Amino acid sequence: MKKKIIAIALGLTLWLGMTGCTCEGSKNYDNNSKLVSIEGENDLYYYATTHIVYIVFNECVGNCGYGYMSPYYSENGKLCTYDTNTKQIVEIGE
């Protein structure tokens, strides 16, 4: 009986270990950097000291992951900053 329980437990452990899980990466960017989430926006953050807006995301599948970070450009092709007073994204050079 003990051998059957051990075999089942080992089989379940191997099966669960072999199946990959899909997860969203950690979004705690403010813990490791000065990126601050822009309220009401997905994947948009601003750098705390310069207020430049960035698109940032990361994903993971099992032990593999990927991510992306890039400055945010307006439709006019200009870099943007985040105005904390008005809570709006503003083009640089306006």
LOTORRO-593511 format. One line per field, with one value per residue: x, y, z of N, C-alpha, C, CB in turn; residue in three letters; residue number from 1. Coordinates in nm, 2 decimals, m for minus. Glycine has a CB too. Layout:
<recs>
nX (X / ...) .
nY (Y / ...) .
nZ (Z / ...) .
caX (X / ...) .
caY (Y / ...) .
caZ (Z / ...) .
cX (X / ...) .
cY (Y / ...) .
cZ (Z / ...) .
cbX (X / ...) .
cbY (Y / ...) .
cbZ (Z / ...) .
code (ALA / ...) .
pos (NUM / ...) .
</recs>
This chain:
<recs>
nX (0.08 / 0.19 / 0.38 / 0.23 / 0.11 / 0.34 / 0.43 / 0.21 / 0.22 / 0.48 / 0.44 / 0.24 / 0.38 / 0.59 / 0.43 / 0.30 / 0.52 / 0.61 / 0.43 / 0.39 / 0.34 / 0.15 / 0.21 / 0.17 / 0.43 / 0.61 / 0.49 / 0.61 / 0.77 / 0.84 / 0.97 / 1.22 / 1.32 / 1.28 / 1.04 / 0.70 / 0.37 / 0.12 / m0.19 / m0.48 / m0.39 / m0.26 / 0.04 / 0.19 / 0.43 / 0.60 / 0.92 / 1.04 / 1.21 / 1.26 / 1.02 / 0.96 / 0.77 / 0.72 / 0.67 / 0.62 / 0.64 / 0.62 / 0.63 / 0.58 / 0.65 / 0.63 / 0.96 / 1.07 / 1.09 / 1.00 / 1.03 / 0.96 / 1.07 / 1.03 / 1.07 / 0.78 / 0.61 / 0.43 / 0.14 / 0.24 / 0.50 / 0.67 / 0.85 / 0.72 / 0.61 / 0.50 / 0.27 / 0.24 / 0.07 / m0.15 / m0.21 / m0.18 / m0.06 / 0.20 / 0.33 / 0.68 / 0.81 / 0.59) .
nY (m0.12 / 0.12 / 0.16 / 0.21 / 0.45 / 0.61 / 0.59 / 0.71 / 0.97 / 1.05 / 1.03 / 1.24 / 1.46 / 1.47 / 1.51 / 1.75 / 1.91 / 1.91 / 2.04 / 2.35 / 2.68 / 2.97 / 3.30 / 3.64 / 3.87 / 4.01 / 4.32 / 4.51 / 4.74 / 4.98 / 4.89 / 4.81 / 5.00 / 5.34 / 5.37 / 5.46 / 5.37 / 5.48 / 5.59 / 5.43 / 5.35 / 5.09 / 4.93 / 5.16 / 5.38 / 5.62 / 5.78 / 5.85 / 6.08 / 6.22 / 6.22 / 6.11 / 5.92 / 5.57 / 5.26 / 4.96 / 4.61 / 4.27 / 3.92 / 3.57 / 3.22 / 2.93 / 2.87 / 3.05 / 3.38 / 3.71 / 4.05 / 4.41 / 4.74 / 5.07 / 5.41 / 5.63 / 5.75 / 6.02 / 6.05 / 6.23 / 6.18 / 6.26 / 6.26 / 6.19 / 6.33 / 6.29 / 6.48 / 6.54 / 6.71 / 6.78 / 6.53 / 6.42 / 6.30 / 6.45 / 6.60 / 6.64 / 6.96 / 7.11) .
nZ (0.00 / 0.08 / m0.12 / m0.34 / m0.27 / m0.26 / m0.52 / m0.66 / m0.55 / m0.63 / m0.91 / m0.95 / m0.86 / m1.05 / m1.28 / m1.23 / m1.21 / m1.47 / m1.62 / m1.76 / m1.63 / m1.71 / m1.65 / m1.53 / m1.52 / m1.24 / m1.12 / m0.96 / m1.01 / m0.88 / m0.65 / m0.73 / m0.89 / m1.01 / m1.12 / m1.16 / m1.15 / m1.38 / m1.30 / m1.41 / m1.66 / m1.86 / m1.84 / m1.86 / m1.73 / m1.53 / m1.49 / m1.17 / m1.12 / m1.36 / m1.49 / m1.74 / m1.96 / m1.99 / m2.17 / m2.02 / m1.97 / m1.86 / m1.90 / m1.82 / m1.88 / m1.74 / m1.65 / m1.82 / m1.94 / m2.06 / m2.16 / m2.20 / m2.25 / m2.32 / m2.42 / m2.42 / m2.70 / m2.84 / m3.07 / m3.25 / m3.26 / m3.06 / m2.75 / m2.43 / m2.11 / m1.77 / m1.60 / m1.28 / m1.14 / m1.29 / m1.37 / m1.63 / m1.94 / m2.12 / m2.41 / m2.48 / m2.53 / m2.58) .
caX (0.00 / 0.28 / 0.45 / 0.13 / 0.10 / 0.46 / 0.43 / 0.11 / 0.27 / 0.59 / 0.38 / 0.17 / 0.49 / 0.65 / 0.33 / 0.28 / 0.65 / 0.63 / 0.33 / 0.43 / 0.23 / 0.17 / 0.19 / 0.22 / 0.55 / 0.60 / 0.47 / 0.66 / 0.88 / 0.88 / 1.06 / 1.36 / 1.36 / 1.21 / 0.92 / 0.58 / 0.26 / 0.03 / m0.32 / m0.58 / m0.32 / m0.20 / 0.18 / 0.25 / 0.49 / 0.69 / 1.04 / 1.01 / 1.29 / 1.25 / 0.88 / 0.95 / 0.68 / 0.77 / 0.59 / 0.69 / 0.57 / 0.69 / 0.54 / 0.66 / 0.59 / 0.72 / 1.08 / 1.11 / 1.02 / 1.04 / 0.97 / 0.98 / 1.07 / 1.06 / 1.01 / 0.65 / 0.60 / 0.29 / 0.10 / 0.32 / 0.64 / 0.74 / 0.86 / 0.61 / 0.63 / 0.38 / 0.25 / 0.17 / m0.03 / m0.28 / m0.23 / m0.19 / 0.06 / 0.22 / 0.44 / 0.79 / 0.82 / 0.47) .
caY (0.00 / 0.24 / 0.17 / 0.27 / 0.59 / 0.68 / 0.60 / 0.81 / 1.10 / 1.08 / 1.06 / 1.37 / 1.56 / 1.48 / 1.56 / 1.90 / 1.98 / 1.91 / 2.13 / 2.49 / 2.78 / 3.10 / 3.40 / 3.78 / 3.90 / 4.11 / 4.46 / 4.59 / 4.81 / 5.08 / 4.83 / 4.79 / 5.12 / 5.46 / 5.37 / 5.48 / 5.34 / 5.59 / 5.54 / 5.42 / 5.31 / 4.96 / 4.92 / 5.29 / 5.42 / 5.74 / 5.77 / 5.94 / 6.20 / 6.29 / 6.21 / 6.06 / 5.81 / 5.45 / 5.14 / 4.85 / 4.49 / 4.14 / 3.80 / 3.45 / 3.09 / 2.84 / 2.94 / 3.14 / 3.51 / 3.81 / 4.18 / 4.51 / 4.87 / 5.17 / 5.55 / 5.64 / 5.86 / 6.06 / 6.03 / 6.33 / 6.13 / 6.33 / 6.20 / 6.24 / 6.33 / 6.28 / 6.59 / 6.49 / 6.80 / 6.76 / 6.38 / 6.40 / 6.27 / 6.57 / 6.59 / 6.73 / 7.06 / 7.19) .
caZ (0.00 / 0.09 / m0.25 / m0.43 / m0.24 / m0.30 / m0.67 / m0.70 / m0.51 / m0.73 / m1.04 / m0.94 / m0.85 / m1.19 / m1.38 / m1.20 / m1.24 / m1.62 / m1.68 / m1.74 / m1.59 / m1.77 / m1.54 / m1.56 / m1.44 / m1.13 / m1.16 / m0.85 / m1.06 / m0.79 / m0.55 / m0.78 / m0.98 / m0.97 / m1.21 / m1.09 / m1.24 / m1.41 / m1.27 / m1.52 / m1.78 / m1.86 / m1.89 / m1.87 / m1.60 / m1.54 / m1.40 / m1.06 / m1.12 / m1.48 / m1.53 / m1.87 / m1.96 / m2.05 / m2.18 / m1.96 / m1.93 / m1.86 / m1.90 / m1.80 / m1.91 / m1.66 / m1.60 / m1.92 / m1.93 / m2.15 / m2.12 / m2.29 / m2.19 / m2.43 / m2.40 / m2.48 / m2.79 / m2.88 / m3.21 / m3.32 / m3.26 / m2.95 / m2.62 / m2.34 / m1.97 / m1.69 / m1.52 / m1.16 / m1.09 / m1.37 / m1.39 / m1.77 / m2.02 / m2.20 / m2.51 / m2.45 / m2.63 / m2.60) .
cX (0.09 / 0.35 / 0.35 / 0.11 / 0.22 / 0.47 / 0.33 / 0.16 / 0.39 / 0.53 / 0.31 / 0.28 / 0.55 / 0.55 / 0.31 / 0.41 / 0.67 / 0.54 / 0.38 / 0.31 / 0.26 / 0.13 / 0.23 / 0.33 / 0.52 / 0.59 / 0.52 / 0.78 / 0.93 / 0.97 / 1.20 / 1.41 / 1.28 / 1.09 / 0.79 / 0.47 / 0.17 / m0.11 / m0.41 / m0.52 / m0.25 / m0.06 / 0.24 / 0.30 / 0.57 / 0.80 / 1.02 / 1.09 / 1.28 / 1.11 / 0.86 / 0.87 / 0.74 / 0.66 / 0.67 / 0.60 / 0.66 / 0.59 / 0.64 / 0.58 / 0.68 / 0.84 / 1.13 / 1.03 / 1.07 / 0.97 / 1.01 / 0.98 / 1.11 / 1.00 / 0.87 / 0.65 / 0.46 / 0.26 / 0.19 / 0.47 / 0.73 / 0.74 / 0.76 / 0.66 / 0.50 / 0.37 / 0.17 / 0.07 / m0.16 / m0.31 / m0.26 / m0.06 / 0.08 / 0.34 / 0.55 / 0.80 / 0.69 / 0.48) .
cY (0.13 / 0.26 / 0.24 / 0.42 / 0.67 / 0.69 / 0.70 / 0.95 / 1.14 / 1.11 / 1.20 / 1.48 / 1.58 / 1.55 / 1.71 / 1.98 / 2.00 / 2.01 / 2.27 / 2.58 / 2.91 / 3.21 / 3.54 / 3.81 / 4.00 / 4.25 / 4.56 / 4.66 / 4.92 / 5.03 / 4.83 / 4.91 / 5.24 / 5.48 / 5.37 / 5.46 / 5.46 / 5.53 / 5.54 / 5.38 / 5.18 / 4.98 / 5.05 / 5.34 / 5.54 / 5.72 / 5.88 / 6.08 / 6.28 / 6.30 / 6.17 / 5.93 / 5.69 / 5.34 / 5.03 / 4.73 / 4.38 / 4.03 / 3.68 / 3.33 / 2.99 / 2.91 / 3.04 / 3.27 / 3.60 / 3.94 / 4.28 / 4.65 / 4.97 / 5.30 / 5.55 / 5.77 / 5.89 / 6.02 / 6.12 / 6.29 / 6.20 / 6.25 / 6.26 / 6.23 / 6.32 / 6.40 / 6.55 / 6.58 / 6.79 / 6.62 / 6.36 / 6.37 / 6.39 / 6.55 / 6.69 / 6.83 / 7.14 / 7.33) .
cZ (0.00 / m0.04 / m0.35 / m0.40 / m0.28 / m0.45 / m0.72 / m0.67 / m0.60 / m0.87 / m1.05 / m0.94 / m0.99 / m1.29 / m1.35 / m1.23 / m1.39 / m1.68 / m1.66 / m1.70 / m1.66 / m1.66 / m1.59 / m1.47 / m1.33 / m1.18 / m1.05 / m0.90 / m0.96 / m0.67 / m0.60 / m0.86 / m0.93 / m1.07 / m1.13 / m1.19 / m1.26 / m1.39 / m1.39 / m1.65 / m1.76 / m1.91 / m1.91 / m1.73 / m1.63 / m1.45 / m1.30 / m1.07 / m1.24 / m1.53 / m1.67 / m1.86 / m2.04 / m2.06 / m2.12 / m1.93 / m1.93 / m1.84 / m1.87 / m1.83 / m1.84 / m1.61 / m1.70 / m1.91 / m2.04 / m2.11 / m2.22 / m2.22 / m2.30 / m2.39 / m2.48 / m2.57 / m2.82 / m3.02 / m3.30 / m3.33 / m3.16 / m2.82 / m2.53 / m2.19 / m1.90 / m1.59 / m1.39 / m1.10 / m1.16 / m1.40 / m1.54 / m1.83 / m2.12 / m2.29 / m2.46 / m2.56 / m2.66 / m2.54) .
cbX (m0.09 / 0.39 / 0.49 / m0.01 / 0.08 / 0.59 / 0.39 / m0.02 / 0.32 / 0.68 / 0.27 / 0.08 / 0.59 / 0.69 / 0.19 / 0.24 / 0.76 / 0.61 / 0.19 / 0.49 / 0.22 / 0.08 / 0.26 / 0.10 / 0.66 / 0.72 / 0.32 / 0.69 / 0.85 / 0.76 / 1.01 / 1.36 / 1.33 / 1.29 / 0.92 / 0.57 / 0.18 / 0.05 / m0.38 / m0.65 / m0.21 / m0.28 / 0.18 / 0.16 / 0.58 / 0.61 / 1.17 / 1.04 / 1.44 / 1.34 / 0.82 / 1.09 / 0.54 / 0.89 / 0.54 / 0.76 / 0.45 / 0.80 / 0.47 / 0.72 / 0.57 / 0.77 / 1.19 / 1.10 / 1.03 / 1.00 / 1.02 / 0.88 / 1.16 / 1.01 / 1.10 / 0.54 / 0.68 / 0.27 / m0.05 / 0.30 / 0.70 / 0.69 / 1.00 / 0.48 / 0.71 / 0.37 / 0.18 / 0.28 / 0.02 / m0.26 / m0.35 / m0.25 / 0.05 / 0.24 / 0.40 / 0.93 / 0.88 / 0.35) .
cbY (0.00 / 0.22 / 0.03 / 0.20 / 0.61 / 0.60 / 0.46 / 0.79 / 1.10 / 0.96 / 0.95 / 1.38 / 1.52 / 1.34 / 1.49 / 1.92 / 1.90 / 1.77 / 2.11 / 2.55 / 2.80 / 3.12 / 3.37 / 3.88 / 3.96 / 4.09 / 4.49 / 4.50 / 4.88 / 5.15 / 4.69 / 4.67 / 5.09 / 5.59 / 5.25 / 5.62 / 5.22 / 5.64 / 5.62 / 5.55 / 5.42 / 4.86 / 4.84 / 5.40 / 5.31 / 5.87 / 5.79 / 5.88 / 6.17 / 6.22 / 6.35 / 6.03 / 5.85 / 5.39 / 5.12 / 4.90 / 4.47 / 4.14 / 3.78 / 3.44 / 3.07 / 2.72 / 2.83 / 3.08 / 3.57 / 3.78 / 4.22 / 4.51 / 4.88 / 5.13 / 5.66 / 5.66 / 5.82 / 6.21 / 6.06 / 6.47 / 6.15 / 6.47 / 6.21 / 6.16 / 6.45 / 6.15 / 6.71 / 6.46 / 6.95 / 6.84 / 6.33 / 6.52 / 6.13 / 6.70 / 6.63 / 6.65 / 7.01 / 7.11) .
cbZ (0.12 / 0.20 / m0.30 / m0.42 / m0.08 / m0.25 / m0.73 / m0.63 / m0.36 / m0.73 / m1.08 / m0.82 / m0.75 / m1.24 / m1.36 / m1.05 / m1.18 / m1.68 / m1.63 / m1.87 / m1.44 / m1.89 / m1.41 / m1.54 / m1.53 / m1.04 / m1.19 / m0.73 / m1.19 / m0.73 / m0.52 / m0.86 / m1.13 / m0.98 / m1.31 / m1.03 / m1.17 / m1.56 / m1.15 / m1.54 / m1.82 / m1.94 / m2.01 / m1.93 / m1.55 / m1.52 / m1.49 / m0.93 / m1.09 / m1.59 / m1.50 / m1.94 / m2.02 / m1.97 / m2.33 / m1.82 / m2.03 / m1.75 / m2.03 / m1.66 / m2.06 / m1.75 / m1.57 / m2.06 / m1.80 / m2.30 / m1.98 / m2.41 / m2.07 / m2.56 / m2.45 / m2.37 / m2.92 / m2.85 / m3.23 / m3.27 / m3.39 / m2.93 / m2.56 / m2.35 / m1.92 / m1.62 / m1.59 / m1.05 / m1.11 / m1.51 / m1.31 / m1.84 / m2.10 / m2.11 / m2.65 / m2.44 / m2.76 / m2.53) .
code (MET / LYS / LYS / LYS / ILE / ILE / ALA / ILE / ALA / LEU / GLY / LEU / THR / LEU / TRP / LEU / GLY / MET / THR / GLY / CYS / THR / CYS / GLU / GLY / SER / LYS / ASN / TYR / ASP / ASN / ASN / SER / LYS / LEU / VAL / SER / ILE / GLU / GLY / GLU / ASN / ASP / LEU / TYR / TYR / TYR / ALA / THR / THR / HIS / ILE / VAL / TYR / ILE / VAL / PHE / ASN / GLU / CYS / VAL / GLY / ASN / CYS / GLY / TYR / GLY / TYR / MET / SER / PRO / TYR / TYR / SER / GLU / ASN / GLY / LYS / LEU / CYS / THR / TYR / ASP / THR / ASN / THR / LYS / GLN / ILE / VAL / GLU / ILE / GLY / GLU) .
pos (1 / 2 / 3 / 4 / 5 / 6 / 7 / 8 / 9 / 10 / 11 / 12 / 13 / 14 / 15 / 16 / 17 / 18 / 19 / 20 / 21 / 22 / 23 / 24 / 25 / 26 / 27 / 28 / 29 / 30 / 31 / 32 / 33 / 34 / 35 / 36 / 37 / 38 / 39 / 40 / 41 / 42 / 43 / 44 / 45 / 46 / 47 / 48 / 49 / 50 / 51 / 52 / 53 / 54 / 55 / 56 / 57 / 58 / 59 / 60 / 61 / 62 / 63 / 64 / 65 / 66 / 67 / 68 / 69 / 70 / 71 / 72 / 73 / 74 / 75 / 76 / 77 / 78 / 79 / 80 / 81 / 82 / 83 / 84 / 85 / 86 / 87 / 88 / 89 / 90 / 91 / 92 / 93 / 94) .
</recs>
